[in-house]
């Protein structure tokens, strides 16, 4: 027997949350919106960092310089923090790679 509706036939869902829909977004934002949607679909949660003044430094070593606590930017990079300006990040990544 050919054709017709059969259980297990057809394209499998690519999204954990089920059926999809078409939306209109600016072309310049489309890839970023899709990236965020995929993260949400995987269960990755993220805070709205733009509005948050809290920084979670769990697992970041605290050093002392002249009896003052300091945190190395390299340690923040290793933990996945986004640092700007990118010029600083590039030079620090080269140094981290050189040390490894």
Beta strands, then each sheet from edge to edge (+ up, - down):
strand 1: 63-65
strand 2: 68-70
sheet 1: 1+ 2-
end
